[in-house]
Amino acid sequence: MPCKATDTKGDAKEFTITSNPIIRNRHTSDPAPLVVGNRLYLYTGHDQCYEDKPGFEGKYGYNLTEWLLYSTEDMVHWKDHGVIMKPTDFKYAIGEAWASQVIEYKGKYYFFTSMQSGKPDSTKVIGVAVSDSPEGPFVDHIGKPLVTDAMTDNGARGWWNDIDPTVLIDDDGSAWMSWGNGTCFLAKLTPDLKGIDGKIRVLNMKNYVEGPWLHKRNDIYYLTYASMGRGGECIEYATATSLDGEWTSRGPLTGPAKDSFTIHPGIAEFKNNWYLFYHNGTLAIDGYSGGGGRRSVCVDKLNYNEDGTMKFVSLTSQGVAPATPQHNSFGGMPISQLKYNADPSPVVFNDTIFLYTSHDEDDADNNEFKMLNWILYTTTDMVNFTEHGVVASLDAFKWCKRDNGAWAQQVVKRNGKYYMYCPLHGNGIGVLVSDSPYGPFVDPIGKPLVWQKEHWEDIDPTILIDDDGQAYMSWGNPNLYCVKLNKDMISTDGEIMKLKAPAHYQEGPWAFKKDGKYYLAYASTCCPEGLGYATAPDPMGPWTFKGYIMTPTERDRGNHPGVIDYKGKSYIFGQNYDLLTLDYNTAGEKFKHHERRSVSVAEMKYDANGNIEEVPYWLETKMTPIESFNPYNTIKASTMAWGYRMVSRQDDKGIYVCGIDDADFINLKQVDFGKGASRFTATVSDVINGSSIEIRLDSKDGPLVGTLNLKAGAKEKAQKCKIKGAEGVHDLFFVFHGPKVNETFKATEENGCFKFRNWKFDK
């Protein structure tokens, strides 16, 4: 069955958006916003490519035979006005429709659109209809096409030249139209909007494909359009100081739309905010997945720099709707919520991922980094991570003259030992060694491994041990350096070499080899930063930029990659400020930047040629467990998939969780209870009277299988309760109850109902 489109002429149907895509009862495309007074109108195409309605390119082509209208007064609550017009409303059209735009001009509303014309033109043409209302009805304005292929015979695509019109009414009242597929055309329209006033100009737009959109802000004209790059159409833009002047390319505005080869911008200012509308291919309806012929309209906020250039827009799943509890929970959020951490360094030892990170202290202020030590996490399922606390600190380097600057490190194993390469900002790069991946790590040489004292560029070391056993260390910001290491891994072989950095290199290199090819991932394109990568025939380069692993985004000021293969899949680790943002949202406060970052992870894939496919921003990804979790061992309480509003601290016994308030909870994913658990044991201390732990399955309000009513007291002890009904595989929730200790939310508050050391279930 095809997706049913309801013609809602008459009373408009109302709906509320919660995320992207914003329209979910139909597949929609080519969004065109228009602001009239206190309301934003959104005109879209209706994608109808289904088994009984194949597109003109076959089953997966495009089939658009009508245009739809939606409207809103607040960008959250919308009205569905149904079908607003069809191409067959133009007597010369035969049914195929493409992108349109409606503009207000001299008290009337003009619907500019593209469609397939019958004879004698038999090409794509542009027509225009008119109405007294933005809601229609619209009627053909001139009785014939406004633009035909005969008028644009200098275009690159022949009979495909004339699609996707966009019209701008300038401050002097003149009307200008741009359009085109393969070639970007621009022309002034006659005052009655029935013809072209003068010559049709060809604009030389970098990487231009189709879908132009004209708008003006202050004294700058913008032409935004679909461009070709990075695995599909992206959005780029150019600016000019006059419509008949020269245009300057400004580069990409977005990356490609997910699951859609095409993209089409629509831009509007509405109630003091700017918005970018576009379409992707993520929406499934009635069993039909999204894709090329079944696209869906989305919207994200658009921002400008002080010089008038547009800030890069990350295409999000959240869009402009208020954040939901589901959004600010497990999917895509940082892997640990108990500490701020950064600079992820993953490595596999004994079938376990060891993730070493730097540590942003809770009181790091404004743009200052406060970094004193390095932390270890482990996982075997990529979702439930265990924090083991601090494994090394600046104190290990007795020669270091600074009490701050424990920056991005990497750990590798060789000769049965574990080597940690540590930048000590302003004091070069040191090395520590341990007999265990858990530490303790000690300084074997008592001096820097490298230190170029003429600058402060010695940061972010990465180690690659090649197949022949030769080890290389690369590092540096903004330049890229490399030196060979001897087999002892604590001395250098030869001089430090300054390499030619690949395009967009900033810092944070991560060198690795896969299927015979050398890769260098790195923080790229500041600012904002993304994650770029390059390849080379040799560990020393030359490095050639290949693209982005993650597109630069305004949601992140800096980044640092860590790449790993594990149990048949590849993963990219990086850093962001998503946990800090959540802290401010939870506290109901306006965000203020601090250097308090958090590590996230996403699956990463390669194509058949070894190119890395672009990964969406962390919040648009979701990790699922790659194996079940065994609850029948003694488990650190710092093991979790999610445990927000608490913190971790450590003493001479190790790590523990504190800052526990009433209704806080810890979640673990895909816990396998087998044939059933009979008893639960928790080791706790500093228990306040009236505190308890509920053990629930599948959700924090799910089936209750046990309650541990804790005995008050400061002494650390193991306390137990019976369990009934915990069988098979479930998500596990520890829901905490007790006196409300912290009435005002503070992300780093240590006081709480009790301290939680570890737990286990008995079969």
C-alpha positions in Angstrom: 0.0 0.0 0.0 1.3 3.5 -0.7 1.6 6.1 1.9 -1.8 7.7 2.2 -1.9 11.5 1.9 -5.0 13.1 3.4 -6.2 16.2 1.6 -7.1 18.4 4.5 -8.8 21.3 2.7 -11.1 23.0 5.2 -10.0 22.9 8.8 -6.3 22.4 9.1 -5.1 19.4 11.2 -2.8 20.3 14.1 0.3 18.4 15.2 3.3 19.0 17.5 6.9 18.4 16.4 9.3 16.7 18.9 12.3 16.2 16.6 13.5 15.9 13.0 11.9 15.1 10.6 9.2 17.6 11.5 6.4 16.1 9.3 5.7 12.4 9.9 2.5 11.5 8.1 3.9 11.9 4.6 7.3 12.0 2.9 8.0 15.6 2.1 10.8 17.4 0.2 12.1 20.8 -1.0 11.0 23.0 1.9 10.2 26.7 1.2 9.4 28.8 4.2 7.5 32.1 4.0 6.8 34.4 7.0 3.6 36.4 7.0 3.0 38.4 10.1 3.0 36.2 13.1 2.9 32.9 11.2 5.5 30.9 9.2 4.1 29.0 6.2 6.1 26.0 4.9 5.5 24.8 1.3 6.8 21.4 0.5 6.7 18.8 -2.2 5.1 15.4 -1.6 7.3 12.4 -2.3 5.1 9.5 -3.5 7.5 6.9 -4.8 5.9 3.6 -3.9 5.3 0.2 -5.5 2.2 1.4 -7.3 3.7 4.8 -7.9 7.3 4.3 -9.1 9.4 7.4 -9.8 10.4 8.5 -13.3 13.8 6.7 -12.6 12.0 3.5 -11.6 11.3 2.0 -8.2 13.7 4.2 -6.3 13.3 7.4 -8.3 11.3 10.5 -7.6 7.6 10.9 -7.9 6.3 14.3 -6.8 2.8 15.3 -8.2 1.6 17.8 -5.7 2.7 20.5 -3.2 1.7 20.7 0.4 1.3 23.5 3.0 2.0 23.7 6.7 2.1 26.6 9.1 3.1 27.4 12.7 3.3 30.3 15.1 6.0 28.9 17.4 8.0 26.3 15.4 6.6 23.5 17.7 2.8 23.5 17.1 1.9 23.2 13.4 -1.1 23.0 11.2 -1.4 20.7 8.2 -3.3 22.5 5.4 -3.0 19.6 3.0 -2.5 19.8 -0.8 -2.1 23.5 -1.9 -1.5 23.0 -5.6 -0.7 20.4 -8.3 1.3 20.8 -11.5 -1.8 19.9 -13.5 -3.2 23.2 -12.3 -1.0 24.6 -15.1 -2.6 23.7 -18.4 0.8 23.1 -20.1 2.2 20.7 -17.4 1.8 16.9 -17.5 2.2 16.0 -13.9 5.8 15.9 -12.6 6.6 18.5 -10.0 9.8 19.8 -8.4 10.8 22.5 -5.9 8.8 25.6 -5.4 8.8 28.9 -3.5 6.0 31.3 -2.5 6.7 35.0 -2.1 4.7 38.0 -1.1 4.7 40.9 -3.6 2.5 44.0 -3.7 -0.2 42.4 -1.5 -0.5 39.1 -3.4 1.2 35.8 -3.1 3.1 34.2 -6.0 3.9 30.5 -6.3 7.0 29.9 -8.4 7.6 26.3 -9.2 9.2 23.8 -11.6 7.4 21.0 -13.5 7.5 18.9 -16.6 5.9 20.6 -19.6 4.1 18.8 -22.4 4.4 19.7 -26.1 5.7 21.9 -27.6 8.4 22.4 -24.9 8.6 18.8 -23.5 11.2 20.0 -21.0 11.4 21.1 -17.4 9.9 24.6 -17.1 9.3 27.2 -14.5 5.8 28.6 -14.0 4.1 31.0 -11.6 0.7 31.1 -10.0 -0.9 33.8 -7.9 -3.3 34.1 -4.9 -4.8 36.7 -2.6 -3.8 34.5 0.4 -0.7 32.5 1.4 -3.1 29.5 1.8 -4.5 29.8 -1.7 -6.2 29.0 -3.9 -3.5 29.7 -6.5 -4.2 30.1 -10.2 -1.8 30.2 -13.2 -0.5 33.8 -13.5 0.4 34.0 -17.1 -1.0 30.9 -18.9 2.4 29.8 -20.2 5.9 29.0 -18.7 7.9 31.8 -17.3 11.1 30.1 -18.3 11.7 27.3 -20.8 14.8 25.4 -22.0 14.9 27.5 -25.1 15.8 30.5 -22.9 18.6 28.6 -21.1 20.2 26.6 -23.9 23.6 27.5 -22.4 22.9 25.3 -19.4 24.9 22.2 -18.5 21.9 19.8 -18.2 19.9 20.4 -21.3 16.2 19.8 -20.7 17.0 19.5 -16.9 18.2 23.1 -16.7 15.1 24.8 -15.5 14.1 23.6 -12.0 14.1 24.9 -8.4 13.2 28.6 -8.6 13.9 31.0 -5.8 12.7 34.6 -5.8 13.9 37.6 -3.7 12.1 40.9 -3.6 14.9 43.5 -3.0 14.5 46.6 -0.8 13.8 48.8 -3.9 10.9 46.5 -4.9 12.6 44.8 -7.8 12.1 41.0 -8.1 15.0 38.6 -8.8 14.9 34.9 -9.6 17.6 32.3 -9.4 17.2 28.6 -10.6 18.9 25.7 -12.3 20.2 22.2 -12.2 23.9 21.9 -13.1 24.0 25.6 -13.9 23.0 28.5 -11.7 20.9 31.2 -13.4 20.0 34.6 -12.2 17.6 37.1 -13.8 15.6 40.2 -12.9 11.8 39.8 -13.4 9.5 42.3 -14.9 7.4 44.3 -12.4 4.3 42.2 -13.2 6.3 39.0 -12.6 5.2 37.7 -16.0 8.6 37.8 -17.8 12.4 38.2 -17.6 13.6 41.8 -17.5 17.0 41.8 -19.4 19.5 39.0 -19.8 19.6 35.7 -18.0 23.0 35.6 -16.2 25.0 32.4 -15.5 26.6 32.5 -12.0 29.8 30.5 -11.5 29.0 29.0 -8.1 31.6 26.6 -6.7 30.4 22.9 -6.7 26.9 24.1 -7.6 24.3 21.3 -8.3 20.7 22.6 -7.8 18.2 24.0 -5.3 19.3 27.7 -4.9 17.8 29.9 -2.2 18.1 33.7 -2.2 17.8 35.8 1.0 19.1 39.1 2.3 20.3 40.0 5.8 21.5 43.5 6.6 23.3 44.6 3.5 24.5 41.1 2.4 22.9 39.0 -0.3 23.1 35.2 0.2 22.7 32.4 -2.4 22.6 29.1 -0.7 22.5 25.9 -2.8 22.9 22.2 -3.0 26.5 21.3 -3.8 28.3 18.1 -4.6 30.7 16.7 -2.0 31.4 14.2 0.8 29.1 11.4 -0.3 26.1 13.3 -1.6 24.7 16.8 -1.9 25.7 19.2 0.9 24.7 22.8 1.3 27.2 25.6 0.3 26.7 29.3 0.0 28.0 32.5 -1.6 27.5 36.2 -0.8 27.4 39.4 -2.7 26.9 43.1 -2.0 24.4 43.5 -4.9 22.3 41.1 -6.9 23.9 42.0 -10.2 27.4 42.1 -8.7 30.1 39.4 -8.2 29.5 36.5 -5.8 32.1 35.2 -3.4 32.0 31.5 -2.4 31.9 30.9 1.3 32.2 27.1 1.4 30.0 24.5 3.1 27.1 25.4 5.3 26.2 21.7 6.1 27.3 18.2 5.5 25.1 15.8 3.5 21.6 14.9 4.6 21.4 11.4 6.2 20.0 8.7 3.8 19.3 11.2 1.1 21.4 11.9 -1.9 19.7 15.3 -2.4 19.3 18.2 -0.1 17.4 21.5 -0.6 17.8 24.6 1.6 15.0 27.0 2.6 15.9 29.9 4.9 13.7 32.2 6.9 13.9 34.7 9.8 11.1 34.1 12.2 10.5 35.8 15.6 14.2 37.0 15.9 15.6 33.6 15.0 17.0 32.3 11.7 16.1 28.8 10.5 17.5 26.4 7.9 15.0 24.0 6.4 16.2 21.0 4.4 15.2 17.4 3.8 16.8 14.0 4.6 15.8 10.4 4.1 15.4 9.0 7.6 11.7 8.7 7.9 9.9 5.3 7.5 6.1 5.3 6.9 3.9 2.3 6.7 6.8 0.0 6.2 8.4 2.1 3.6 11.9 3.4 4.5 13.1 6.9 3.6 15.5 7.5 0.8 16.0 9.2 -2.5 12.4 9.2 -3.6 11.0 9.4 -0.1 12.5 12.4 1.7 11.4 14.2 4.8 11.6 17.9 5.8 13.7 18.9 8.8 14.8 22.2 10.4 17.7 23.4 12.5 18.7 26.9 13.7 20.9 29.1 11.6 23.4 31.5 13.0 25.7 34.2 11.6 29.2 35.4 12.5 29.8 39.1 13.2 31.2 39.6 9.7 28.0 38.3 8.2 29.2 34.8 7.2 27.0 31.9 8.2 28.0 29.5 10.9 28.3 25.9 10.0 25.0 24.1 10.7 25.0 20.5 12.1 22.0 18.6 10.8 20.5 17.2 14.0 17.8 14.7 15.0 16.6 17.0 17.7 16.0 20.0 15.5 14.4 23.0 17.1 12.1 21.1 19.4 12.6 21.2 23.1 15.0 18.5 24.4 13.2 15.4 25.6 14.3 13.0 28.4 15.0 10.4 25.7 17.3 12.8 23.9 19.2 13.7 27.0 19.8 10.2 28.2 21.4 7.2 26.6 21.5 7.7 22.9 24.6 9.5 21.7 25.4 11.1 25.1 28.9 10.8 26.7 29.9 7.4 27.9 30.5 8.6 31.5 28.5 11.1 33.4 30.4 10.9 36.7 33.4 13.0 35.6 34.4 15.4 32.9 37.0 13.8 30.6 38.6 14.3 27.2 41.2 13.1 24.7 40.1 9.5 24.4 42.8 6.9 23.9 41.3 3.4 23.3 43.3 0.2 23.0 42.4 -3.5 23.2 44.1 -5.7 25.8 43.0 -9.3 26.5 39.7 -8.8 24.6 38.8 -5.8 26.7 38.8 -2.1 25.6 40.9 0.0 27.9 40.0 3.7 27.4 42.5 6.2 28.8 41.3 9.8 29.0 42.6 13.1 30.3 40.5 14.7 33.1 38.9 18.1 33.1 38.6 19.1 36.8 35.1 20.0 38.0 36.2 23.5 38.8 37.9 24.2 35.4 36.9 27.8 34.7 35.9 29.6 31.5 38.5 29.0 28.8 41.1 27.6 31.2 42.1 24.0 31.1 42.7 22.4 34.6 44.1 19.0 33.9 46.2 17.1 36.6 45.8 13.4 35.8 44.6 10.6 33.5 41.7 8.2 34.0 41.0 4.7 32.9 37.7 3.1 31.7 37.1 -0.4 30.4 34.3 -2.1 28.5 33.6 -5.3 26.7 30.2 -4.4 25.2 30.8 -0.7 24.1 27.9 0.5 26.2 28.5 -0.4 29.8 31.7 1.3 30.8 33.6 0.9 34.1 35.6 3.8 35.6 38.7 2.7 37.4 39.7 6.2 38.5 43.1 8.0 38.2 45.9 5.7 36.8 48.6 8.4 36.5 49.2 12.0 37.3 51.6 14.9 36.8 53.2 13.8 40.1 54.8 10.9 38.3 57.1 13.3 36.5 59.3 14.8 39.1 61.1 17.0 36.6 57.9 18.7 35.4 57.9 22.3 36.4 54.1 23.0 36.0 51.3 21.8 38.2 48.8 21.8 35.3 48.8 20.5 31.7 48.1 16.7 31.8 46.9 16.8 28.2 46.1 14.1 25.5 47.9 10.8 26.1 48.1 7.4 24.4 48.9 4.0 25.8 50.4 1.1 23.8 51.7 -2.4 24.7 55.1 -3.7 23.8 57.6 -6.1 25.2 55.1 -7.2 27.8 54.8 -3.7 29.3 52.4 -0.8 28.9 53.8 2.6 27.8 51.9 5.8 28.4 53.0 8.9 26.3 52.0 12.0 28.1 52.2 15.7 27.0 53.0 18.0 29.8 51.9 21.3 28.3 54.9 23.6 28.2 57.3 20.8 29.3 57.4 18.5 26.3 56.3 14.9 26.1 57.1 12.3 28.8 56.7 8.5 29.0 55.5 6.3 31.8 55.7 2.5 32.0 53.8 -0.2 33.9 53.6 -4.0 34.1 49.8 -3.7 34.1 47.3 -1.7 32.0 45.7 -0.7 35.3 49.0 0.8 36.5 50.8 2.0 38.5 52.7 3.9 35.9 56.2 5.2 36.6 58.7 7.4 34.8 61.6 5.2 33.5 63.9 8.0 32.2 63.4 10.9 34.6 63.3 13.5 31.7 61.2 14.4 28.7 61.2 12.0 25.8 61.0 15.0 23.5 60.9 18.7 24.3 61.3 21.4 21.6 61.8 24.3 24.0 61.6 27.0 21.3 57.8 26.6 21.2 54.8 25.0 23.0 53.7 22.7 20.1 54.7 19.4 21.8 51.2 18.0 22.6 48.9 15.1 21.7 51.3 12.2 21.0 50.1 9.2 19.0 52.1 6.0 18.6 52.0 3.6 15.5 54.0 0.4 15.6 54.4 -0.9 12.0 54.4 -4.5 10.9 58.2 -4.5 10.8 58.3 -3.5 14.5 59.4 0.1 13.9 57.5 2.5 16.2 56.7 6.1 15.3 55.5 8.9 17.5 53.6 11.8 15.8 52.3 14.9 17.6 51.8 18.7 17.4 49.6 21.8 17.2 49.5 23.5 14.7 52.4 21.7 13.1 52.8 18.0 12.7 56.0 16.3 14.0 57.2 12.7 13.9 60.1 10.8 15.3 61.1 7.1 15.3 61.2 5.3 18.6 63.7 2.6 19.6 62.5 -0.9 20.5 62.8 0.0 24.2 60.0 2.6 23.5 61.6 5.1 25.9 64.2 6.6 23.6 64.2 8.2 20.1 65.9 7.0 17.0 67.1 10.0 14.9 66.0 13.5 14.7 62.5 15.0 15.1 61.0 15.6 11.6 58.5 18.3 10.8 56.0 16.8 8.4 53.7 18.6 5.9 50.4 18.5 7.7 47.4 17.4 5.7 44.7 19.9 4.8 42.6 21.2 7.8 45.0 19.7 10.3 44.7 21.3 13.8 45.9 19.0 16.5 45.1 15.6 18.2 46.6 13.2 15.6 45.7 9.5 15.8 47.8 7.3 13.6 46.8 3.7 12.7 47.1 1.1 10.0 44.2 -0.9 8.4 44.3 -3.3 5.5 47.8 -2.1 4.5 46.9 1.6 4.4 48.1 4.2 6.8 45.6 6.6 8.4 45.9 9.8 10.4 42.7 11.0 12.1 42.9 14.4 13.7 41.0 17.4 15.0 40.4 19.5 12.0 39.2 22.9 10.6 39.2 25.2 13.6 36.9 26.7 14.4 34.6 24.9 15.0 36.5 21.7 14.9 35.5 18.4 13.3 37.3 15.2 12.9 39.2 14.8 9.6 41.4 12.1 8.3 44.2 11.6 5.8 46.0 8.6 4.3 49.6 8.0 3.3 51.8 5.3 1.8 54.2 5.4 4.8 53.9 6.3 8.5 56.0 9.4 7.7 53.6 10.6 5.0 53.1 12.4 2.8 49.6 12.7 4.2 46.6 13.4 1.9 43.4 14.8 3.3 40.5 12.4 2.4 37.5 14.0 4.2 35.7 14.3 7.5 35.0 11.5 9.9 32.7 14.1 11.6 31.8 17.4 10.0 32.8 20.5 12.0 29.9 21.7 14.2 29.1 24.7 16.3 28.2 22.3 19.1 31.9 21.6 19.7 34.8 23.9 20.1 37.5 21.2 19.9 37.9 17.5 19.3 40.3 14.6 19.6 39.9 11.2 17.9 40.6 7.8 19.1 40.0 5.0 16.5 39.8 1.3 17.2 38.7 -2.1 15.7 36.9 -4.3 18.2 35.0 -7.6 17.7 34.5 -7.1 14.0 33.5 -3.4 14.1 35.3 0.0 14.0 34.7 2.8 16.4 35.6 6.5 16.7 35.9 8.1 20.1 35.9 11.9 20.5 35.0 14.7 22.9 32.3 17.3 23.3 30.5 19.6 25.7 27.2 17.7 25.7 27.4 16.7 29.4 28.2 20.3 30.4 25.3 21.5 28.3 23.0 19.0 30.0 24.2 20.2 33.4 23.1 23.8 32.6 19.8 22.6 31.2 19.1 20.5 34.3 20.0 23.4 36.6 17.7 25.7 34.5 20.6 28.1 33.9 21.9 29.8 30.7 24.9 27.9 29.3 28.3 29.3 30.1 31.4 27.8 28.5 34.0 26.1 30.6 36.7 23.6 29.6 34.8 20.7 31.0 34.5 18.1 28.2 33.2 14.6 27.9 34.0 11.6 25.7 31.6 9.9 23.3 31.8 7.0 20.9 30.1 6.0 17.6 30.5 3.2 15.2 32.6 4.1 12.2 32.5 2.4 8.8 34.7 2.1 5.7 33.6 1.8 2.1 35.0 -0.7 -0.4 38.0 1.6 -1.2 39.0 2.1 2.4 37.5 5.5 2.7 36.0 6.4 6.1 32.2 7.1 5.9 31.1 10.3 7.6 29.7 9.8 11.1 26.8 12.0 12.3 27.3 14.2 15.4 27.4 12.1 18.6 23.8 13.0 19.6 22.6 11.6 16.3 24.2 8.2 16.9 23.2 5.4 19.2 25.3 2.6 20.5 23.9 -0.8 21.2 25.6 -3.6 23.3 27.6 -6.0 21.2 27.3 -8.7 24.0 25.4 -9.2 27.2 26.6 -8.2 30.6 27.3 -10.7 33.4 25.9 -9.5 36.8 27.3 -12.5 38.7 30.7 -11.0 39.4 31.7 -8.2 41.9 31.0 -5.1 39.8 32.3 -1.6 40.6 29.4 0.8 41.2 31.1 3.1 38.6 30.0 0.6 35.9 27.1 1.9 33.9 25.5 2.9 30.6 23.9 5.9 32.3 24.2 7.4 35.8 23.6 11.1 35.6 23.6 13.6 38.6 26.1 11.6 40.6 29.9 11.8 40.8 32.8 9.4 41.3 35.6 9.8 43.8 38.4 7.4 44.9 40.2 6.6 48.1 42.8 4.0 49.1 40.2 1.2 48.4 39.5 2.4 44.9 36.6 4.1 43.1 33.1 4.7 44.5 30.0 6.7 43.5 28.6 9.5 45.6 26.4 12.5 45.4 23.4 10.2 45.3 20.0 11.9 45.7 16.4 10.6 45.9 15.2 9.4 42.4 18.7 9.2 40.9 19.4 6.0 39.1 22.1 3.9 37.4 21.3 2.0 34.2 23.2 -1.0 32.7 22.2 -2.4 29.3 21.5 -5.9 28.2 22.2 -7.7 31.6 21.9 -11.5 31.3 20.4 -13.0 34.5 20.2 -16.4 32.9 17.8 -18.7 34.8 17.4 -16.2 37.6 19.1 -14.2 40.4 18.3 -15.0 44.0 20.1 -12.3 46.0 21.6 -8.8 45.5 24.6 -7.4 47.5 25.7 -3.8 47.6 28.7 -2.4 49.4 27.9 1.0 50.8 29.0 3.5 53.4 27.9 6.9 54.9 24.3 5.8 54.7 21.7 8.3 55.8 18.6 6.8 57.5 15.7 6.1 55.1 17.9 5.3 52.1 17.2 2.4 49.8 18.0 0.8 46.4 15.2 -0.5 44.2 16.3 -3.1 41.6 14.1 -2.7 38.5 14.1 -4.2 35.0 13.8 -2.5 31.6 13.1 1.0 32.8 13.4 3.1 36.0 9.7 2.5 36.5 9.8 -1.1 35.3 9.1 -4.3 37.2 10.5 -4.3 40.7 12.5 -7.4 41.5 14.0 -6.4 44.8 14.4 -3.6 47.3 17.5 -3.1 49.5 16.5 -1.0 52.5 19.9 0.2 53.7 20.9 0.3 57.3 22.2 3.7 58.3 25.8 4.1 59.4 29.2 5.5 58.3 31.1 2.2 58.2 31.5 0.5 54.8 29.7 -2.8 54.7 28.0 -5.2 52.3 24.2 -5.2 52.6 21.9 -7.8 51.0 18.3 -8.4 49.8 16.4 -11.1 48.1 15.7 -10.9 44.3 12.6 -12.4 42.6 11.7 -12.3 38.9 15.2 -11.3 37.4 15.5 -13.9 34.6 16.7 -13.7 31.1 18.2 -10.5 29.5 17.0 -7.1 30.6 18.2 -3.6 31.1 19.0 -3.2 34.8 18.1 -0.1 36.8 19.3 0.7 40.3 16.8 3.4 41.5 17.9 5.2 44.6 15.6 6.7 47.3 16.2 8.6 50.5 16.1 12.1 52.0 16.5 14.8 49.4 20.0 16.1 50.2 20.6 18.5 47.4 17.5 20.6 46.7 19.4 22.7 44.1 21.0 20.7 41.3 24.8 20.9 41.2 26.6 18.6 38.8 29.6 18.0 41.0 28.0 17.7 44.4 29.6 14.9 46.5 27.1 14.8 49.4 24.2 12.4 49.1 22.2 9.6 50.7 25.1 7.1 50.7 28.4 6.1 49.0 28.2 3.1 46.6 31.4 1.0 46.2 30.3 -2.2 44.4 27.6 -4.8 43.9 26.8 -8.3 42.7 24.0 -10.7 42.1 24.0 -14.4 43.2 22.4 -17.1 41.0 
